[in-house]
């Protein structure tokens, strides 16, 4: 299994610390899907912005439908998160 060295919340500085703080405010913790992007905090921010637009932005799909699609996709991909 591949291993990606991540940066912990206590080690984070600068822009990464800002993004981790935003993640803590959103979710109350740093999920693995977020920490795996810690070596590239700009990509993390872009990914979180994209997620926010898809899940919370204007859409012909309801919020519930978007969540159901995310769950089904994760299950099909054998994703644990």
VOPAGU-2260 file (C-alpha; in pm, 1 decimal, decimal comma):
REM VOPAGU-2260
SITE   aa  ch    i         X         Y         Z
SITE  UNK   A    0       0,0       0,0       0,0
SITE  UNK   A    1     137,9     345,7     -88,2
SITE  UNK   A    2     224,3     582,8     190,6
SITE  UNK   A    3     204,9     960,5     169,1
SITE  UNK   A    4     374,9    1157,8     444,2
SITE  UNK   A    5     122,1    1402,8     579,5
SITE  UNK   A    6     164,5    1712,8     793,2
SITE  UNK   A    7     -15,1    1699,7    1128,0
SITE  UNK   A    8    -223,2    1986,8    1261,2
SITE  UNK   A    9      38,0    2055,0    1529,9
SITE  UNK   A   10     315,4    2076,2    1265,3
SITE  UNK   A   11     121,8    2293,1    1018,4
SITE  UNK   A   12     228,2    2651,5     955,2
SITE  UNK   A   13     136,3    2930,6     716,7
SITE  UNK   A   14    -119,7    2858,7     446,4
SITE  UNK   A   15    -157,1    2493,0     548,6
SITE  UNK   A   16    -235,5    2595,4     906,9
SITE  UNK   A   17    -501,6    2832,9     774,5
SITE  UNK   A   18    -658,2    2551,2     569,1
SITE  UNK   A   19    -643,4    2307,2     861,4
SITE  UNK   A   20    -809,0    2568,6    1085,4
SITE  UNK   A   21   -1086,8    2607,5     826,2
SITE  UNK   A   22   -1128,1    2227,1     816,2
SITE  UNK   A   23   -1151,3    2214,9    1195,7
SITE  UNK   A   24   -1416,9    2486,4    1188,8
SITE  UNK   A   25   -1616,3    2296,0     923,1
SITE  UNK   A   26   -1591,7    1945,1    1063,5
SITE  UNK   A   27   -1445,7    1962,1    1413,0
SITE  UNK   A   28   -1154,9    1741,9    1303,9
SITE  UNK   A   29    -910,3    1682,2    1020,2
SITE  UNK   A   30   -1043,2    1397,8     804,9
SITE  UNK   A   31    -796,8    1171,7     620,1
SITE  UNK   A   32    -918,1    1300,9     282,6
SITE  UNK   A   33    -800,0    1646,3     394,1
SITE  UNK   A   34    -472,0    1546,3     559,7
SITE  UNK   A   35    -365,9    1343,5     256,2
SITE  UNK   A   36    -350,2    1674,7      66,9
SITE  UNK   A   37    -134,5    1844,5     332,6
SITE  UNK   A   38     186,8    1826,5     124,7
SITE  UNK   A   39      10,4    2054,7    -125,9
SITE  UNK   A   40    -213,1    2299,9      64,2
SITE  UNK   A   41    -306,5    2494,5    -252,3
SITE  UNK   A   42    -448,9    2173,2    -398,9
SITE  UNK   A   43    -625,9    2114,6     -66,3
SITE  UNK   A   44    -791,9    2455,7     -84,9
SITE  UNK   A   45    -895,5    2403,7    -447,1
SITE  UNK   A   46   -1036,1    2060,7    -365,1
SITE  UNK   A   47   -1234,9    2194,0     -69,1
SITE  UNK   A   48   -1366,2    2485,7    -276,7
SITE  UNK   A   49   -1471,4    2241,7    -550,4
SITE  UNK   A   50   -1641,9    2016,5    -295,1
SITE  UNK   A   51   -1825,7    2315,5    -149,1
SITE  UNK   A   52   -1947,8    2425,7    -491,0
SITE  UNK   A   53   -2070,6    2076,5    -577,7
SITE  UNK   A   54   -2236,2    1999,1    -245,5
SITE  UNK   A   55   -2366,4    2341,3    -141,6
SITE  UNK   A   56   -2384,1    2551,7    -459,4
SITE  UNK   A   57   -2681,7    2604,6    -687,0
SITE  UNK   A   58   -2784,6    2277,8    -850,6
SITE  UNK   A   59   -3087,4    2105,4   -1003,0
SITE  UNK   A   60   -3018,5    1829,1    -748,8
SITE  UNK   A   61   -3131,6    1860,2    -388,1
SITE  UNK   A   62   -2876,6    1845,9    -107,7
SITE  UNK   A   63   -3007,5    1498,7     -18,0
SITE  UNK   A   64   -2964,9    1375,4    -374,9
SITE  UNK   A   65   -2606,2    1503,0    -382,6
SITE  UNK   A   66   -2529,7    1324,9     -53,7
SITE  UNK   A   67   -2685,5    1003,1    -185,1
SITE  UNK   A   68   -2470,9    1021,9    -499,2
SITE  UNK   A   69   -2159,7    1072,8    -284,9
SITE  UNK   A   70   -2246,1     771,8     -66,3
SITE  UNK   A   71   -2319,2     543,7    -363,7
SITE  UNK   A   72   -1997,9     652,0    -537,1
SITE  UNK   A   73   -1792,4     590,8    -223,0
SITE  UNK   A   74   -1952,2     248,5    -174,2
SITE  UNK   A   75   -1888,8     151,7    -538,2
SITE  UNK   A   76   -1524,1     254,1    -493,1
SITE  UNK   A   77   -1494,5      65,7    -160,8
SITE  UNK   A   78   -1407,9     397,3       2,9
SITE  UNK   A   79   -1402,5     403,8     382,8
SITE  UNK   A   80   -1475,8     774,3     424,0
